[in-house]
Amino acid sequence: MDSLVNLRDLGGLPVIGGGETAHGMLYRSDAPHAGDLDPEHVPAWPPATVVDLRMAKEAGRVPYDLPGAERILHPLHEAAAPENIRDAELGDLYRHILDTAADRVASAAAHVVTRPAPALVHCTAGKDRTGIVVASLLLSAGVAPEDVIADYVKTEANMDAVTGRILRHLDPAKTPVNARWLLTPAEAMREVVDALTTSAHGDTAGWLVAHGTPADALADWVGRFTS
């Protein structure tokens, strides 16, 4: 049987000013598949909340069920779907998503901070759309930009397995894979970090709140995630 290949718990990351993020609150992963084995390397499974960032077509192609989890289908941006191959660098793609779908990023974060933990955020690979939403949450919690980027780069070791899972449900002849989109370059996530931390809203939490994440819920979640 198969299992998630890009799943990790985002606890244990150092927080600026001291302390670290709590285990068992926030997970990130590639898309679950029906029949996947339950993972043993996260504190609790299934998660209480699942925020699925795939487009409806992607979700319909690879359906799954996690009994007991509240799953929220929250399409983030069609430009990052595997079948929507574009001749763009990843950093440009990430900036495009932040520029054109800031409200979708903020509302994805809102699903996490207003619902029970642990929360799983995923897309298809667990790298691009997931990376943007997770970065916004980690930065809001006080995780240093370099540690946010380092977490993103961890996916590189899993990409062969991720690609294998994706290609089971895509015809490469009809849907060619952009090889550059299978990379996890630090400079691409740096584009996200720079956009979120140098905006007119002061910091990443301010950016999220300005685009729709409830301020009180975000502050409460950060307090629990970093205590």
ChimeraX commands (.cxc) that place a marker at each C-alpha (Angstrom):
marker #1 position 0.00,0.00,0.00 radius 0.5
marker #1 position 1.00,3.60,-0.57 radius 0.5
marker #1 position 1.53,6.45,1.87 radius 0.5
marker #1 position 2.07,10.19,1.94 radius 0.5
marker #1 position 5.62,11.00,0.88 radius 0.5
marker #1 position 5.87,14.71,1.69 radius 0.5
marker #1 position 4.17,14.87,5.08 radius 0.5
marker #1 position 5.76,16.63,8.02 radius 0.5
marker #1 position 4.79,18.12,11.34 radius 0.5
marker #1 position 5.86,21.76,11.60 radius 0.5
marker #1 position 6.61,21.64,15.30 radius 0.5
marker #1 position 10.06,22.21,16.71 radius 0.5
marker #1 position 10.97,25.24,14.58 radius 0.5
marker #1 position 12.72,27.99,16.55 radius 0.5
marker #1 position 10.79,31.19,17.14 radius 0.5
marker #1 position 12.43,34.59,17.14 radius 0.5
marker #1 position 12.78,35.74,20.73 radius 0.5
marker #1 position 12.87,32.23,22.16 radius 0.5
marker #1 position 10.88,29.03,22.22 radius 0.5
marker #1 position 9.74,26.91,19.32 radius 0.5
marker #1 position 6.62,25.90,17.44 radius 0.5
marker #1 position 4.42,23.23,19.01 radius 0.5
marker #1 position 4.19,19.72,17.64 radius 0.5
marker #1 position 0.83,18.32,16.65 radius 0.5
marker #1 position -0.74,21.59,15.50 radius 0.5
marker #1 position 0.23,22.17,11.86 radius 0.5
marker #1 position 1.14,19.62,9.18 radius 0.5
marker #1 position 1.95,20.00,5.49 radius 0.5
marker #1 position 1.91,17.29,2.83 radius 0.5
marker #1 position 1.30,16.15,-0.69 radius 0.5
marker #1 position -2.25,15.11,-1.52 radius 0.5
marker #1 position -3.54,12.03,0.29 radius 0.5
marker #1 position -4.68,9.15,-1.91 radius 0.5
marker #1 position -7.45,6.68,-1.18 radius 0.5
marker #1 position -5.98,3.67,0.59 radius 0.5
marker #1 position -2.85,5.40,1.91 radius 0.5
marker #1 position -1.41,3.88,5.04 radius 0.5
marker #1 position -1.76,5.96,8.19 radius 0.5
marker #1 position 1.51,7.78,8.87 radius 0.5
marker #1 position 3.35,6.98,12.07 radius 0.5
marker #1 position 5.74,9.94,12.20 radius 0.5
marker #1 position 3.25,12.66,13.18 radius 0.5
marker #1 position 1.75,13.06,16.67 radius 0.5
marker #1 position -1.88,12.44,15.71 radius 0.5
marker #1 position -3.68,11.07,12.65 radius 0.5
marker #1 position -6.05,11.79,11.05 radius 0.5
marker #1 position -5.83,15.57,11.48 radius 0.5
marker #1 position -8.87,17.35,12.84 radius 0.5
marker #1 position -8.84,19.87,9.97 radius 0.5
marker #1 position -7.71,19.47,6.36 radius 0.5
marker #1 position -7.30,22.48,4.06 radius 0.5
marker #1 position -7.11,21.14,0.50 radius 0.5
marker #1 position -5.71,23.83,-1.82 radius 0.5
marker #1 position -6.27,21.91,-5.06 radius 0.5
marker #1 position -8.62,22.96,-7.81 radius 0.5
marker #1 position -11.88,21.01,-8.03 radius 0.5
marker #1 position -10.64,19.10,-11.09 radius 0.5
marker #1 position -7.50,17.98,-9.24 radius 0.5
marker #1 position -9.49,16.96,-6.18 radius 0.5
marker #1 position -11.89,14.96,-8.33 radius 0.5
marker #1 position -9.04,13.16,-10.07 radius 0.5
marker #1 position -7.48,12.03,-6.77 radius 0.5
marker #1 position -10.26,11.74,-4.16 radius 0.5
marker #1 position -9.71,10.51,-0.64 radius 0.5
marker #1 position -11.43,10.29,2.72 radius 0.5
marker #1 position -9.95,10.82,6.16 radius 0.5
marker #1 position -12.62,9.70,8.65 radius 0.5
marker #1 position -13.07,12.17,11.46 radius 0.5
marker #1 position -11.37,15.07,9.67 radius 0.5
marker #1 position -13.16,18.21,8.54 radius 0.5
marker #1 position -11.95,18.64,4.97 radius 0.5
marker #1 position -12.25,22.07,3.39 radius 0.5
marker #1 position -11.74,22.27,-0.37 radius 0.5
marker #1 position -10.20,25.71,-0.81 radius 0.5
marker #1 position -8.82,26.14,-4.35 radius 0.5
marker #1 position -5.94,28.58,-4.06 radius 0.5
marker #1 position -4.93,29.36,-7.63 radius 0.5
marker #1 position -5.34,27.53,-10.92 radius 0.5
marker #1 position -1.90,28.63,-12.16 radius 0.5
marker #1 position -0.21,26.15,-9.83 radius 0.5
marker #1 position -2.25,23.09,-10.82 radius 0.5
marker #1 position -0.09,20.40,-12.49 radius 0.5
marker #1 position -2.03,20.55,-15.75 radius 0.5
marker #1 position -1.62,24.31,-16.06 radius 0.5
marker #1 position 1.99,24.32,-17.18 radius 0.5
marker #1 position 3.36,27.79,-17.73 radius 0.5
marker #1 position 6.74,29.00,-18.88 radius 0.5
marker #1 position 7.52,30.81,-15.65 radius 0.5
marker #1 position 10.04,30.58,-12.89 radius 0.5
marker #1 position 8.70,29.39,-9.56 radius 0.5
marker #1 position 9.46,32.68,-7.84 radius 0.5
marker #1 position 7.43,34.51,-10.48 radius 0.5
marker #1 position 4.58,32.04,-10.01 radius 0.5
marker #1 position 4.58,32.55,-6.26 radius 0.5
marker #1 position 4.57,36.33,-6.60 radius 0.5
marker #1 position 1.72,36.05,-9.12 radius 0.5
marker #1 position -0.33,34.04,-6.63 radius 0.5
marker #1 position 0.30,36.55,-3.84 radius 0.5
marker #1 position -0.52,39.46,-6.14 radius 0.5
marker #1 position -3.72,38.01,-7.60 radius 0.5
marker #1 position -5.08,35.79,-4.82 radius 0.5
marker #1 position -4.06,37.41,-1.54 radius 0.5
marker #1 position -7.57,36.94,-0.20 radius 0.5
marker #1 position -7.43,33.20,-0.98 radius 0.5
marker #1 position -4.13,32.86,0.88 radius 0.5
marker #1 position -5.51,34.75,3.87 radius 0.5
marker #1 position -8.73,32.73,3.94 radius 0.5
marker #1 position -6.74,29.48,3.75 radius 0.5
marker #1 position -4.82,30.64,6.81 radius 0.5
marker #1 position -8.15,31.53,8.42 radius 0.5
marker #1 position -9.36,27.95,8.02 radius 0.5
marker #1 position -6.32,26.79,9.98 radius 0.5
marker #1 position -6.49,29.31,12.81 radius 0.5
marker #1 position -10.24,29.10,13.39 radius 0.5
marker #1 position -10.56,25.31,13.47 radius 0.5
marker #1 position -9.29,22.50,15.70 radius 0.5
marker #1 position -5.73,21.21,15.51 radius 0.5
marker #1 position -3.94,19.43,14.14 radius 0.5
marker #1 position -4.54,21.06,10.78 radius 0.5
marker #1 position -3.14,19.62,7.55 radius 0.5
marker #1 position -2.49,21.96,4.62 radius 0.5
marker #1 position -1.91,20.27,1.27 radius 0.5
marker #1 position -2.15,20.71,-2.47 radius 0.5
marker #1 position -0.97,18.13,-5.01 radius 0.5
marker #1 position 2.77,18.10,-4.34 radius 0.5
marker #1 position 2.69,19.91,-1.01 radius 0.5
marker #1 position 5.28,22.38,-2.27 radius 0.5
marker #1 position 3.98,25.45,-4.10 radius 0.5
marker #1 position 0.50,26.43,-2.93 radius 0.5
marker #1 position 1.11,24.64,0.35 radius 0.5
marker #1 position 4.46,26.38,0.66 radius 0.5
marker #1 position 2.89,29.83,0.34 radius 0.5
marker #1 position 0.14,29.23,2.91 radius 0.5
marker #1 position 2.47,27.49,5.35 radius 0.5
marker #1 position 5.03,30.29,5.00 radius 0.5
marker #1 position 2.38,32.86,5.90 radius 0.5
marker #1 position 1.48,30.93,9.05 radius 0.5
marker #1 position 5.06,30.25,10.13 radius 0.5
marker #1 position 6.16,33.84,9.58 radius 0.5
marker #1 position 3.13,35.09,11.51 radius 0.5
marker #1 position 4.17,32.85,14.39 radius 0.5
marker #1 position 7.65,34.36,14.50 radius 0.5
marker #1 position 9.63,31.67,12.70 radius 0.5
marker #1 position 12.66,33.30,11.11 radius 0.5
marker #1 position 12.61,33.71,7.32 radius 0.5
marker #1 position 15.67,31.49,6.86 radius 0.5
marker #1 position 13.96,28.67,8.79 radius 0.5
marker #1 position 10.80,29.06,6.70 radius 0.5
marker #1 position 12.90,28.78,3.55 radius 0.5
marker #1 position 14.79,25.78,4.97 radius 0.5
marker #1 position 11.52,23.97,5.65 radius 0.5
marker #1 position 10.39,24.59,2.07 radius 0.5
marker #1 position 13.67,23.20,0.71 radius 0.5
marker #1 position 13.15,19.96,2.68 radius 0.5
marker #1 position 10.64,18.92,0.02 radius 0.5
marker #1 position 13.51,18.51,-2.47 radius 0.5
marker #1 position 14.41,15.13,-0.95 radius 0.5
marker #1 position 10.84,13.91,-1.52 radius 0.5
marker #1 position 10.17,15.16,-5.05 radius 0.5
marker #1 position 10.95,11.95,-6.93 radius 0.5
marker #1 position 8.35,10.13,-4.83 radius 0.5
marker #1 position 5.91,13.04,-5.12 radius 0.5
marker #1 position 6.29,13.10,-8.90 radius 0.5
marker #1 position 5.67,9.36,-9.06 radius 0.5
marker #1 position 2.39,9.75,-7.21 radius 0.5
marker #1 position 1.30,12.66,-9.41 radius 0.5
marker #1 position 2.06,10.89,-12.69 radius 0.5
marker #1 position -0.17,7.96,-11.79 radius 0.5
marker #1 position -3.10,10.28,-12.41 radius 0.5
marker #1 position -1.78,12.38,-15.31 radius 0.5
marker #1 position -0.97,11.42,-18.89 radius 0.5
marker #1 position 2.50,12.95,-19.45 radius 0.5
marker #1 position 1.90,12.92,-23.20 radius 0.5
marker #1 position -1.08,15.23,-22.75 radius 0.5
marker #1 position 0.17,17.05,-19.67 radius 0.5
marker #1 position 3.92,17.59,-19.88 radius 0.5
marker #1 position 5.62,18.30,-16.61 radius 0.5
marker #1 position 7.66,21.49,-16.42 radius 0.5
marker #1 position 10.93,20.21,-14.96 radius 0.5
marker #1 position 11.61,23.55,-13.29 radius 0.5
marker #1 position 8.41,23.18,-11.30 radius 0.5
marker #1 position 9.77,20.01,-9.72 radius 0.5
marker #1 position 12.53,21.96,-8.01 radius 0.5
marker #1 position 12.50,23.65,-4.60 radius 0.5
marker #1 position 14.89,26.57,-5.05 radius 0.5
marker #1 position 15.44,28.66,-1.94 radius 0.5
marker #1 position 15.20,31.83,-4.01 radius 0.5
marker #1 position 11.62,31.02,-4.98 radius 0.5
marker #1 position 10.46,30.86,-1.37 radius 0.5
marker #1 position 12.51,33.97,-0.65 radius 0.5
marker #1 position 10.18,35.78,-3.05 radius 0.5
marker #1 position 7.28,34.80,-0.80 radius 0.5
marker #1 position 9.09,35.76,2.39 radius 0.5
marker #1 position 10.07,39.14,0.98 radius 0.5
marker #1 position 6.55,39.85,-0.23 radius 0.5
marker #1 position 4.98,38.95,3.11 radius 0.5
marker #1 position 7.48,40.68,5.37 radius 0.5
marker #1 position 8.07,43.93,3.48 radius 0.5
marker #1 position 4.53,44.90,2.54 radius 0.5
marker #1 position 2.74,48.07,3.58 radius 0.5
marker #1 position 0.99,46.06,6.32 radius 0.5
marker #1 position 4.01,45.92,8.62 radius 0.5
marker #1 position 4.58,42.19,8.97 radius 0.5
marker #1 position 3.13,38.89,7.81 radius 0.5
marker #1 position 0.39,38.84,10.42 radius 0.5
marker #1 position -0.60,42.32,9.29 radius 0.5
marker #1 position -0.62,41.14,5.67 radius 0.5
marker #1 position -2.90,38.22,6.51 radius 0.5
marker #1 position -5.28,40.34,8.58 radius 0.5
marker #1 position -5.41,43.03,5.89 radius 0.5
marker #1 position -6.53,40.38,3.40 radius 0.5
marker #1 position -9.12,38.69,5.59 radius 0.5
marker #1 position -7.64,36.46,8.31 radius 0.5
marker #1 position -9.41,37.26,11.61 radius 0.5
marker #1 position -6.93,39.11,13.83 radius 0.5
marker #1 position -8.12,37.67,17.15 radius 0.5
marker #1 position -8.16,34.09,15.85 radius 0.5
marker #1 position -4.70,34.47,14.36 radius 0.5
marker #1 position -3.27,35.90,17.58 radius 0.5
marker #1 position -4.85,33.11,19.64 radius 0.5
marker #1 position -3.51,30.44,17.27 radius 0.5
marker #1 position -0.02,31.93,17.34 radius 0.5
marker #1 position -0.13,31.88,21.14 radius 0.5
marker #1 position -0.98,28.17,21.14 radius 0.5
marker #1 position 1.44,27.31,18.33 radius 0.5
marker #1 position 4.41,28.96,20.02 radius 0.5
marker #1 position 3.75,28.34,23.74 radius 0.5
marker link #1:1,2 radius 0.2
marker link #1:2,3 radius 0.2
marker link #1:3,4 radius 0.2
marker link #1:4,5 radius 0.2
marker link #1:5,6 radius 0.2
marker link #1:6,7 radius 0.2
marker link #1:7,8 radius 0.2
marker link #1:8,9 radius 0.2
marker link #1:9,10 radius 0.2
marker link #1:10,11 radius 0.2
marker link #1:11,12 radius 0.2
marker link #1:12,13 radius 0.2
marker link #1:13,14 radius 0.2
marker link #1:14,15 radius 0.2
marker link #1:15,16 radius 0.2
marker link #1:16,17 radius 0.2
marker link #1:17,18 radius 0.2
marker link #1:18,19 radius 0.2
marker link #1:19,20 radius 0.2
marker link #1:20,21 radius 0.2
marker link #1:21,22 radius 0.2
marker link #1:22,23 radius 0.2
marker link #1:23,24 radius 0.2
marker link #1:24,25 radius 0.2
marker link #1:25,26 radius 0.2
marker link #1:26,27 radius 0.2
marker link #1:27,28 radius 0.2
marker link #1:28,29 radius 0.2
marker link #1:29,30 radius 0.2
marker link #1:30,31 radius 0.2
marker link #1:31,32 radius 0.2
marker link #1:32,33 radius 0.2
marker link #1:33,34 radius 0.2
marker link #1:34,35 radius 0.2
marker link #1:35,36 radius 0.2
marker link #1:36,37 radius 0.2
marker link #1:37,38 radius 0.2
marker link #1:38,39 radius 0.2
marker link #1:39,40 radius 0.2
marker link #1:40,41 radius 0.2
marker link #1:41,42 radius 0.2
marker link #1:42,43 radius 0.2
marker link #1:43,44 radius 0.2
marker link #1:44,45 radius 0.2
marker link #1:45,46 radius 0.2
marker link #1:46,47 radius 0.2
marker link #1:47,48 radius 0.2
marker link #1:48,49 radius 0.2
marker link #1:49,50 radius 0.2
marker link #1:50,51 radius 0.2
marker link #1:51,52 radius 0.2
marker link #1:52,53 radius 0.2
marker link #1:53,54 radius 0.2
marker link #1:54,55 radius 0.2
marker link #1:55,56 radius 0.2
marker link #1:56,57 radius 0.2
marker link #1:57,58 radius 0.2
marker link #1:58,59 radius 0.2
marker link #1:59,60 radius 0.2
marker link #1:60,61 radius 0.2
marker link #1:61,62 radius 0.2
marker link #1:62,63 radius 0.2
marker link #1:63,64 radius 0.2
marker link #1:64,65 radius 0.2
marker link #1:65,66 radius 0.2
marker link #1:66,67 radius 0.2
marker link #1:67,68 radius 0.2
marker link #1:68,69 radius 0.2
marker link #1:69,70 radius 0.2
marker link #1:70,71 radius 0.2
marker link #1:71,72 radius 0.2
marker link #1:72,73 radius 0.2
marker link #1:73,74 radius 0.2
marker link #1:74,75 radius 0.2
marker link #1:75,76 radius 0.2
marker link #1:76,77 radius 0.2
marker link #1:77,78 radius 0.2
marker link #1:78,79 radius 0.2
marker link #1:79,80 radius 0.2
marker link #1:80,81 radius 0.2
marker link #1:81,82 radius 0.2
marker link #1:82,83 radius 0.2
marker link #1:83,84 radius 0.2
marker link #1:84,85 radius 0.2
marker link #1:85,86 radius 0.2
marker link #1:86,87 radius 0.2
marker link #1:87,88 radius 0.2
marker link #1:88,89 radius 0.2
marker link #1:89,90 radius 0.2
marker link #1:90,91 radius 0.2
marker link #1:91,92 radius 0.2
marker link #1:92,93 radius 0.2
marker link #1:93,94 radius 0.2
marker link #1:94,95 radius 0.2
marker link #1:95,96 radius 0.2
marker link #1:96,97 radius 0.2
marker link #1:97,98 radius 0.2
marker link #1:98,99 radius 0.2
marker link #1:99,100 radius 0.2
marker link #1:100,101 radius 0.2
marker link #1:101,102 radius 0.2
marker link #1:102,103 radius 0.2
marker link #1:103,104 radius 0.2
marker link #1:104,105 radius 0.2
marker link #1:105,106 radius 0.2
marker link #1:106,107 radius 0.2
marker link #1:107,108 radius 0.2
marker link #1:108,109 radius 0.2
marker link #1:109,110 radius 0.2
marker link #1:110,111 radius 0.2
marker link #1:111,112 radius 0.2
marker link #1:112,113 radius 0.2
marker link #1:113,114 radius 0.2
marker link #1:114,115 radius 0.2
marker link #1:115,116 radius 0.2
marker link #1:116,117 radius 0.2
marker link #1:117,118 radius 0.2
marker link #1:118,119 radius 0.2
marker link #1:119,120 radius 0.2
marker link #1:120,121 radius 0.2
marker link #1:121,122 radius 0.2
marker link #1:122,123 radius 0.2
marker link #1:123,124 radius 0.2
marker link #1:124,125 radius 0.2
marker link #1:125,126 radius 0.2
marker link #1:126,127 radius 0.2
marker link #1:127,128 radius 0.2
marker link #1:128,129 radius 0.2
marker link #1:129,130 radius 0.2
marker link #1:130,131 radius 0.2
marker link #1:131,132 radius 0.2
marker link #1:132,133 radius 0.2
marker link #1:133,134 radius 0.2
marker link #1:134,135 radius 0.2
marker link #1:135,136 radius 0.2
marker link #1:136,137 radius 0.2
marker link #1:137,138 radius 0.2
marker link #1:138,139 radius 0.2
marker link #1:139,140 radius 0.2
marker link #1:140,141 radius 0.2
marker link #1:141,142 radius 0.2
marker link #1:142,143 radius 0.2
marker link #1:143,144 radius 0.2
marker link #1:144,145 radius 0.2
marker link #1:145,146 radius 0.2
marker link #1:146,147 radius 0.2
marker link #1:147,148 radius 0.2
marker link #1:148,149 radius 0.2
marker link #1:149,150 radius 0.2
marker link #1:150,151 radius 0.2
marker link #1:151,152 radius 0.2
marker link #1:152,153 radius 0.2
marker link #1:153,154 radius 0.2
marker link #1:154,155 radius 0.2
marker link #1:155,156 radius 0.2
marker link #1:156,157 radius 0.2
marker link #1:157,158 radius 0.2
marker link #1:158,159 radius 0.2
marker link #1:159,160 radius 0.2
marker link #1:160,161 radius 0.2
marker link #1:161,162 radius 0.2
marker link #1:162,163 radius 0.2
marker link #1:163,164 radius 0.2
marker link #1:164,165 radius 0.2
marker link #1:165,166 radius 0.2
marker link #1:166,167 radius 0.2
marker link #1:167,168 radius 0.2
marker link #1:168,169 radius 0.2
marker link #1:169,170 radius 0.2
marker link #1:170,171 radius 0.2
marker link #1:171,172 radius 0.2
marker link #1:172,173 radius 0.2
marker link #1:173,174 radius 0.2
marker link #1:174,175 radius 0.2
marker link #1:175,176 radius 0.2
marker link #1:176,177 radius 0.2
marker link #1:177,178 radius 0.2
marker link #1:178,179 radius 0.2
marker link #1:179,180 radius 0.2
marker link #1:180,181 radius 0.2
marker link #1:181,182 radius 0.2
marker link #1:182,183 radius 0.2
marker link #1:183,184 radius 0.2
marker link #1:184,185 radius 0.2
marker link #1:185,186 radius 0.2
marker link #1:186,187 radius 0.2
marker link #1:187,188 radius 0.2
marker link #1:188,189 radius 0.2
marker link #1:189,190 radius 0.2
marker link #1:190,191 radius 0.2
marker link #1:191,192 radius 0.2
marker link #1:192,193 radius 0.2
marker link #1:193,194 radius 0.2
marker link #1:194,195 radius 0.2
marker link #1:195,196 radius 0.2
marker link #1:196,197 radius 0.2
marker link #1:197,198 radius 0.2
marker link #1:198,199 radius 0.2
marker link #1:199,200 radius 0.2
marker link #1:200,201 radius 0.2
marker link #1:201,202 radius 0.2
marker link #1:202,203 radius 0.2
marker link #1:203,204 radius 0.2
marker link #1:204,205 radius 0.2
marker link #1:205,206 radius 0.2
marker link #1:206,207 radius 0.2
marker link #1:207,208 radius 0.2
marker link #1:208,209 radius 0.2
marker link #1:209,210 radius 0.2
marker link #1:210,211 radius 0.2
marker link #1:211,212 radius 0.2
marker link #1:212,213 radius 0.2
marker link #1:213,214 radius 0.2
marker link #1:214,215 radius 0.2
marker link #1:215,216 radius 0.2
marker link #1:216,217 radius 0.2
marker link #1:217,218 radius 0.2
marker link #1:218,219 radius 0.2
marker link #1:219,220 radius 0.2
marker link #1:220,221 radius 0.2
marker link #1:221,222 radius 0.2
marker link #1:222,223 radius 0.2
marker link #1:223,224 radius 0.2
marker link #1:224,225 radius 0.2
marker link #1:225,226 radius 0.2
marker link #1:226,227 radius 0.2
view
